[in-house]
Amino acid sequence: MKIEKQTLSFLNQLRENNNREWFQENRTTYETALANVKDYITQLIVGLSDFDPHINTDIQASRCLFRIYRDTRFSKDKTPYKTWFAAGISIDGRKLDGPEYYLHIEPSKHFLAAGYWRPEKHHLNAIRQEIDYSYQEMTDALAQGGWTVEDLSTEDKLKRAPAGYSEEDPHIELLKLKSYILYQPFTDEEITGTKSLQKVVDTAQRILPFKRFIHQALDQ
């Protein structure tokens, strides 16, 4: 299973023609691309369910996929469509309040991410507490998949120590994070290649020990 080159071609064309008229004229091409991505997500769910107890094959790809239509109400960018396909894969589809997988399909910008993106306050506090109490366990979980703490995304990070922690805390740079995520990029050639799905599944399996650590912090 792979993402078809025609799917990437559609996304490239959409980037150049991001308007409703062009989209309507090319709706059949869009639906073909969407079906390809949906089939890919379905097979990815099957692969994940082989080793992650929080994923099962009853999860529907349609519940995981994000809409391609952009919400432009509060954005300066008024283009009506996203130029990528994306899916949040969890027991609750794309709407889980907890750790999940996220697959992003965009020419030259493909990636798989997993962990917990912007958890609500009570979950964020629990994760920070678990890291502070069990730092070695977390680094061991990362190491099982070949990762280090430097691989965690720093996209969301406080400038100062969060409430209840000191700048002198030995783990303070990790505790400043507001999201706890690992991600792996893929090239166009990898995502459209014959081993595409296996590469993504293998990456997810490498992230699993860290994802399991997050679940443990939340008593899940």
Residue frames as qw, qx, qy, qz and C-alpha x, y, z in Angstrom:
[[0.000, 0.889, 0.459, 0.000, 0.00, 0.00, 0.00],
 [0.436, -0.108, 0.045, 0.892, 1.29, 3.45, -0.90],
 [0.200, 0.761, 0.209, -0.580, 0.25, 6.99, -1.57],
 [0.677, 0.490, 0.436, 0.332, -0.15, 7.32, -5.31],
 [0.374, -0.099, 0.180, 0.904, 1.89, 9.86, -7.27],
 [0.049, -0.548, -0.531, -0.644, -1.38, 11.16, -8.71],
 [0.436, -0.770, -0.449, 0.127, -2.46, 12.07, -5.18],
 [0.460, -0.493, 0.013, 0.738, 0.61, 14.27, -4.75],
 [0.222, 0.216, 0.478, 0.822, 0.05, 15.70, -8.22],
 [0.200, -0.748, -0.557, -0.301, -3.46, 16.75, -7.19],
 [0.475, -0.751, -0.242, 0.390, -2.12, 18.47, -4.07],
 [0.429, -0.212, 0.244, 0.844, 0.54, 20.28, -6.10],
 [0.059, 0.441, 0.549, 0.707, -2.09, 21.49, -8.55],
 [0.338, -0.794, -0.505, -0.028, -4.36, 22.55, -5.71],
 [0.480, -0.537, -0.090, 0.687, -1.55, 24.66, -4.26],
 [0.224, -0.048, 0.380, 0.896, -1.36, 26.51, -7.58],
 [0.274, -0.326, -0.517, -0.742, -5.14, 26.75, -8.03],
 [0.160, -0.272, -0.801, 0.508, -6.57, 27.17, -4.56],
 [0.348, 0.087, 0.022, -0.933, -10.03, 28.40, -5.49],
 [0.602, 0.191, 0.637, -0.442, -13.52, 26.94, -5.55],
 [0.682, 0.567, -0.139, -0.442, -13.93, 27.04, -9.32],
 [0.368, 0.510, -0.773, -0.077, -10.85, 24.92, -9.98],
 [0.263, -0.165, 0.881, -0.358, -11.72, 22.55, -7.14],
 [0.692, 0.322, 0.407, -0.502, -15.22, 21.93, -8.49],
 [0.646, 0.595, -0.359, -0.316, -13.85, 21.33, -11.98],
 [0.419, 0.422, -0.795, 0.119, -11.41, 18.77, -10.54],
 [0.663, -0.366, 0.372, -0.537, -13.66, 17.20, -7.93],
 [0.978, 0.106, -0.133, -0.118, -13.34, 13.74, -9.50],
 [0.589, 0.466, -0.503, 0.427, -9.55, 13.94, -9.17],
 [0.244, -0.508, 0.497, -0.660, -9.95, 15.05, -5.56],
 [0.863, -0.199, 0.167, -0.434, -12.27, 12.14, -4.78],
 [0.901, 0.264, -0.321, 0.121, -9.78, 9.69, -6.31],
 [0.305, 0.507, -0.547, 0.592, -6.97, 11.16, -4.19],
 [0.512, -0.422, 0.371, -0.650, -9.15, 11.11, -1.09],
 [0.968, -0.043, -0.066, -0.240, -10.03, 7.44, -1.67],
 [0.715, 0.384, -0.468, 0.349, -6.32, 6.62, -1.97],
 [0.005, 0.477, -0.542, 0.692, -5.55, 8.35, 1.33],
 [0.736, -0.292, 0.205, -0.575, -8.54, 6.75, 3.05],
 [0.962, 0.097, -0.255, -0.029, -7.42, 3.28, 1.92],
 [0.489, 0.449, -0.530, 0.528, -3.91, 4.05, 3.15],
 [0.315, -0.450, 0.444, -0.708, -5.22, 5.13, 6.57],
 [0.909, -0.147, -0.018, -0.389, -7.34, 1.98, 6.78],
 [0.886, 0.196, -0.362, 0.215, -4.29, -0.20, 6.20],
 [0.201, 0.511, -0.503, 0.668, -2.22, 1.91, 8.59],
 [0.627, -0.415, 0.257, -0.607, -4.82, 1.31, 11.32],
 [0.982, -0.013, -0.164, -0.088, -4.51, -2.43, 10.71],
 [0.655, 0.387, -0.442, 0.476, -0.74, -2.18, 11.02],
 [0.111, -0.525, 0.430, -0.726, -0.91, -0.13, 14.22],
 [0.803, -0.332, 0.062, -0.492, -3.42, -2.51, 15.79],
 [0.871, 0.151, -0.451, 0.127, -0.85, -5.32, 15.57],
 [0.591, 0.059, -0.500, 0.630, 1.24, -3.79, 18.37],
 [0.066, -0.205, 0.281, -0.935, -0.62, -0.85, 19.97],
 [0.087, -0.395, -0.895, 0.187, -3.44, -1.96, 22.33],
 [0.127, 0.539, 0.310, -0.773, -4.96, 1.53, 22.08],
 [0.376, 0.388, -0.424, -0.727, -5.67, 0.98, 18.36],
 [0.531, 0.139, 0.833, -0.072, -8.11, -1.54, 16.91],
 [0.139, 0.083, 0.717, 0.678, -9.48, -2.30, 13.46],
 [0.058, 0.718, 0.690, -0.066, -12.95, -1.00, 14.35],
 [0.109, -0.656, -0.009, 0.747, -11.55, 2.54, 14.00],
 [0.581, 0.675, 0.436, 0.128, -12.88, 4.03, 10.79],
 [0.507, 0.056, 0.199, 0.837, -10.54, 5.98, 8.51],
 [0.006, 0.687, 0.402, 0.605, -13.33, 8.46, 7.80],
 [0.503, -0.834, -0.229, 0.005, -13.38, 9.42, 11.51],
 [0.690, -0.396, 0.090, 0.598, -9.63, 9.96, 11.45],
 [0.450, 0.352, 0.335, 0.749, -9.35, 12.14, 8.35],
 [0.048, -0.558, -0.222, 0.798, -9.43, 15.90, 8.67],
 [0.484, 0.777, 0.396, -0.069, -11.54, 17.87, 6.22],
 [0.579, 0.176, 0.255, 0.754, -9.73, 19.51, 3.33],
 [0.008, 0.826, 0.308, 0.472, -11.86, 22.64, 3.69],
 [0.379, 0.077, -0.399, 0.832, -10.17, 25.43, 5.65],
 [0.218, -0.824, -0.492, 0.179, -11.91, 27.52, 8.31],
 [0.426, 0.363, 0.082, 0.825, -11.10, 31.02, 7.06],
 [0.258, -0.864, -0.398, -0.168, -13.27, 32.98, 9.50],
 [0.447, -0.875, 0.083, 0.164, -10.40, 34.13, 11.71],
 [0.731, -0.151, 0.364, 0.557, -7.51, 33.79, 9.25],
 [0.099, 0.721, -0.235, -0.644, -5.80, 36.33, 7.05],
 [0.020, -0.197, 0.861, 0.469, -5.28, 33.53, 4.55],
 [0.633, 0.264, 0.264, -0.678, -8.61, 33.19, 2.77],
 [0.373, 0.260, -0.802, -0.387, -7.69, 30.32, 0.46],
 [0.772, -0.202, 0.013, -0.602, -10.54, 27.82, 0.85],
 [0.978, -0.002, -0.198, -0.061, -8.63, 24.51, 0.87],
 [0.583, -0.625, 0.493, 0.160, -5.78, 22.88, 2.73],
 [0.573, 0.629, -0.487, -0.199, -3.03, 21.69, 0.43],
 [0.094, 0.322, -0.924, 0.184, -2.50, 18.45, 2.34],
 [0.773, -0.316, -0.442, -0.326, -4.33, 15.40, 3.64],
 [0.020, 0.408, -0.716, 0.566, -4.08, 14.57, 7.33],
 [0.748, -0.349, -0.492, -0.278, -5.43, 12.05, 9.81],
 [0.251, -0.507, 0.621, -0.542, -5.44, 11.76, 13.59],
 [0.711, -0.024, -0.676, -0.190, -5.53, 8.08, 14.48],
 [0.132, -0.225, 0.739, -0.621, -6.85, 7.05, 17.88],
 [0.031, 0.323, 0.937, -0.132, -9.70, 5.08, 19.45],
 [0.177, 0.737, 0.456, -0.466, -11.74, 8.27, 19.10],
 [0.566, 0.698, 0.294, 0.325, -10.62, 9.07, 15.56],
 [0.418, 0.469, -0.074, 0.775, -9.16, 12.56, 15.15],
 [0.316, -0.727, -0.067, -0.605, -10.92, 13.93, 18.25],
 [0.784, -0.327, -0.463, 0.254, -9.21, 12.10, 21.09],
 [0.231, -0.888, 0.243, -0.314, -8.21, 14.04, 24.20],
 [0.808, -0.439, 0.383, 0.092, -5.07, 11.97, 24.64],
 [0.275, -0.482, 0.685, 0.471, -2.05, 10.42, 22.88],
 [0.776, 0.514, 0.313, -0.187, -2.53, 9.62, 19.21],
 [0.560, -0.029, 0.516, 0.648, -0.83, 9.21, 15.84],
 [0.328, 0.812, 0.106, -0.471, -0.95, 11.95, 13.23],
 [0.622, 0.110, 0.556, 0.540, -0.17, 11.35, 9.55],
 [0.182, 0.801, -0.004, -0.571, 0.46, 14.33, 7.29],
 [0.653, 0.269, 0.558, 0.436, 0.50, 13.92, 3.50],
 [0.196, 0.943, 0.029, -0.267, 1.83, 17.00, 1.70],
 [0.791, 0.518, -0.069, 0.319, 4.33, 17.11, -1.18],
 [0.469, 0.500, -0.397, 0.610, 7.86, 17.42, 0.25],
 [0.223, -0.457, 0.438, -0.741, 6.43, 17.73, 3.79],
 [0.808, -0.241, -0.466, -0.270, 5.14, 14.27, 4.72],
 [0.075, 0.395, -0.755, 0.518, 5.53, 13.07, 8.29],
 [0.667, -0.441, -0.590, -0.109, 4.21, 10.76, 10.99],
 [0.059, -0.477, 0.485, -0.730, 3.95, 12.18, 14.49],
 [0.672, -0.420, -0.602, -0.100, 2.86, 10.55, 17.72],
 [0.285, -0.045, -0.543, 0.788, 2.45, 11.63, 21.30],
 [0.085, -0.752, -0.613, 0.226, 0.19, 14.26, 22.83],
 [0.256, 0.378, 0.204, 0.866, -0.32, 17.60, 21.10],
 [0.165, -0.356, 0.114, -0.913, -1.30, 20.50, 23.37],
 [0.393, -0.372, -0.835, 0.103, -2.91, 18.50, 26.18],
 [0.361, -0.790, -0.210, -0.449, -5.42, 20.19, 28.44],
 [0.119, -0.741, 0.458, -0.476, -4.08, 21.50, 31.75],
 [0.785, -0.405, 0.381, -0.271, -4.82, 18.46, 33.92],
 [0.963, 0.216, 0.070, 0.146, -3.21, 16.11, 31.41],
 [0.447, 0.730, -0.295, 0.424, -0.24, 18.42, 30.88],
 [0.384, -0.699, 0.449, -0.403, 0.33, 18.57, 34.64],
 [0.934, -0.183, 0.288, -0.108, 0.20, 14.78, 34.87],
 [0.843, 0.454, -0.076, 0.278, 2.74, 14.34, 32.05],
 [0.167, 0.777, -0.386, 0.468, 5.12, 16.87, 33.57],
 [0.631, -0.564, 0.417, -0.332, 4.84, 15.20, 36.96],
 [0.985, 0.047, 0.161, 0.037, 5.57, 11.80, 35.43],
 [0.642, 0.622, -0.215, 0.394, 8.64, 13.18, 33.65],
 [0.127, -0.767, 0.414, -0.474, 9.88, 14.84, 36.83],
 [0.756, -0.408, 0.433, -0.272, 9.40, 11.66, 38.90],
 [0.868, 0.039, 0.482, 0.112, 10.40, 9.11, 36.26],
 [0.263, 0.826, -0.333, -0.371, 12.84, 10.89, 33.96],
 [0.181, -0.419, 0.862, 0.221, 15.05, 7.84, 33.50],
 [0.526, 0.307, 0.787, -0.098, 12.05, 5.71, 32.58],
 [0.482, 0.803, 0.154, -0.316, 11.11, 8.25, 29.91],
 [0.131, 0.748, -0.573, -0.309, 14.62, 8.38, 28.44],
 [0.374, -0.146, 0.913, 0.079, 14.68, 4.58, 28.43],
 [0.570, 0.551, 0.573, -0.209, 11.36, 4.56, 26.54],
 [0.365, 0.852, -0.185, -0.327, 12.80, 6.96, 23.99],
 [0.106, -0.594, 0.768, 0.216, 15.99, 4.94, 23.65],
 [0.621, 0.121, 0.771, -0.069, 14.01, 1.75, 22.93],
 [0.616, 0.696, 0.367, -0.029, 12.97, 3.34, 19.64],
 [0.657, 0.196, 0.182, 0.705, 16.30, 4.95, 18.91],
 [0.017, 0.863, 0.187, 0.469, 15.24, 8.44, 20.04],
 [0.428, -0.107, -0.452, 0.776, 16.64, 10.93, 22.55],
 [0.049, -0.732, -0.478, 0.482, 15.07, 13.86, 24.42],
 [0.077, -0.439, 0.282, 0.850, 16.50, 16.14, 21.71],
 [0.017, 0.182, 0.813, 0.553, 14.12, 14.51, 19.22],
 [0.021, 0.656, 0.697, -0.288, 11.03, 15.79, 21.04],
 [0.207, 0.682, 0.359, 0.603, 9.32, 18.65, 19.23],
 [0.303, -0.348, -0.349, 0.816, 10.00, 22.06, 20.76],
 [0.021, 0.489, 0.477, 0.730, 7.34, 23.84, 18.72],
 [0.469, -0.758, -0.224, -0.395, 5.31, 24.51, 21.87],
 [0.675, -0.106, -0.451, 0.574, 7.62, 25.60, 24.65],
 [0.306, -0.929, -0.206, 0.040, 7.38, 28.04, 27.55],
 [0.378, 0.709, -0.310, 0.508, 10.09, 30.65, 28.04],
 [0.228, -0.532, 0.566, -0.586, 9.86, 30.33, 31.81],
 [0.088, 0.011, -0.973, 0.212, 9.43, 27.42, 34.19],
 [0.457, -0.462, -0.562, -0.511, 5.80, 26.29, 34.53],
 [0.498, -0.595, 0.218, -0.591, 4.01, 26.86, 37.83],
 [0.910, -0.357, 0.150, -0.147, 5.29, 24.56, 40.54],
 [0.902, 0.114, 0.043, 0.415, 8.74, 24.07, 38.98],
 [0.313, -0.835, 0.181, 0.416, 12.05, 25.85, 39.34],
 [0.528, 0.784, -0.314, -0.089, 14.50, 26.95, 36.65],
 [0.136, -0.616, 0.770, -0.098, 17.03, 24.89, 38.60],
 [0.881, 0.040, 0.407, -0.238, 15.11, 21.67, 38.00],
 [0.353, -0.372, 0.733, 0.447, 17.47, 19.35, 36.06],
 [0.332, 0.333, 0.823, 0.319, 14.67, 18.51, 33.62],
 [0.151, 0.622, 0.302, -0.707, 13.27, 22.01, 33.26],
 [0.161, 0.343, -0.512, -0.771, 13.75, 22.28, 29.49],
 [0.160, -0.193, -0.927, -0.277, 11.51, 19.23, 29.01],
 [0.057, -0.543, -0.726, 0.417, 9.00, 20.49, 31.55],
 [0.104, 0.467, -0.022, -0.878, 8.64, 23.73, 29.59],
 [0.075, -0.058, -0.791, -0.604, 7.17, 21.85, 26.65],
 [0.526, 0.155, 0.297, -0.782, 3.43, 22.21, 26.04],
 [0.896, 0.263, -0.146, -0.327, 3.28, 19.27, 23.64],
 [0.490, -0.466, 0.733, 0.073, 5.08, 15.93, 23.88],
 [0.820, 0.518, 0.109, -0.218, 5.59, 14.65, 20.36],
 [0.452, -0.345, 0.663, 0.488, 8.04, 12.71, 18.23],
 [0.684, 0.636, 0.149, -0.325, 7.86, 12.95, 14.47],
 [0.566, -0.187, 0.641, 0.483, 9.54, 11.41, 11.45],
 [0.419, 0.635, -0.157, -0.630, 9.57, 13.07, 8.02],
 [0.711, 0.157, 0.649, 0.223, 9.31, 11.13, 4.76],
 [0.025, -0.344, 0.462, 0.817, 10.30, 12.09, 1.24],
 [0.682, 0.351, -0.094, -0.634, 7.95, 11.98, -1.74],
 [0.513, 0.350, -0.764, -0.175, 9.86, 8.93, -2.94],
 [0.012, 0.079, -0.914, 0.397, 9.39, 7.13, 0.37],
 [0.451, 0.235, 0.507, -0.696, 5.68, 7.90, 0.72],
 [0.729, 0.437, -0.128, -0.511, 4.93, 6.79, -2.86],
 [0.222, 0.460, -0.854, -0.095, 7.31, 3.82, -2.80],
 [0.710, -0.102, -0.647, -0.260, 6.43, 0.16, -2.51],
 [0.528, -0.181, -0.688, 0.463, 7.57, 0.09, 1.14],
 [0.129, -0.510, 0.002, -0.851, 5.64, 3.25, 2.05],
 [0.709, -0.534, -0.176, -0.427, 3.20, 1.76, 4.52],
 [0.876, -0.195, -0.327, 0.297, 5.82, -0.44, 6.16],
 [0.403, 0.298, -0.252, 0.828, 8.10, 2.57, 6.73],
 [0.345, -0.525, 0.023, -0.777, 5.29, 4.46, 8.45],
 [0.864, -0.398, -0.236, -0.197, 4.28, 1.45, 10.56],
 [0.779, 0.021, -0.350, 0.520, 7.90, 0.80, 11.54],
 [0.126, 0.423, -0.215, 0.871, 8.23, 4.44, 12.64],
 [0.610, -0.517, -0.083, -0.596, 5.07, 4.17, 14.73],
 [0.911, -0.253, -0.312, 0.094, 6.43, 1.05, 16.39],
 [0.565, 0.194, -0.328, 0.732, 9.62, 2.92, 17.26],
 [0.158, -0.456, 0.126, -0.867, 7.56, 5.69, 18.87],
 [0.687, -0.427, -0.505, -0.300, 5.32, 3.29, 20.79],
 [0.611, -0.258, -0.550, 0.507, 7.43, 3.02, 23.99],
 [0.101, 0.030, -0.177, 0.979, 7.31, 6.81, 24.36],
 [0.472, -0.306, -0.350, -0.749, 3.58, 6.88, 23.58],
 [0.696, -0.348, -0.628, 0.025, 3.12, 4.16, 26.19],
 [0.392, -0.116, -0.444, 0.797, 4.96, 6.35, 28.72],
 [0.208, -0.165, -0.048, -0.963, 2.45, 9.16, 28.04],
 [0.657, -0.336, -0.529, -0.419, -0.48, 6.76, 28.49],
 [0.628, -0.244, -0.618, 0.405, 1.07, 5.64, 31.79],
 [0.144, 0.039, -0.274, 0.950, 1.30, 9.25, 32.99],
 [0.452, -0.145, -0.135, -0.870, -2.43, 9.57, 32.36],
 [0.434, -0.039, 0.814, -0.385, -3.31, 6.19, 33.94],
 [0.721, 0.370, -0.134, -0.570, -4.64, 4.94, 30.61]]
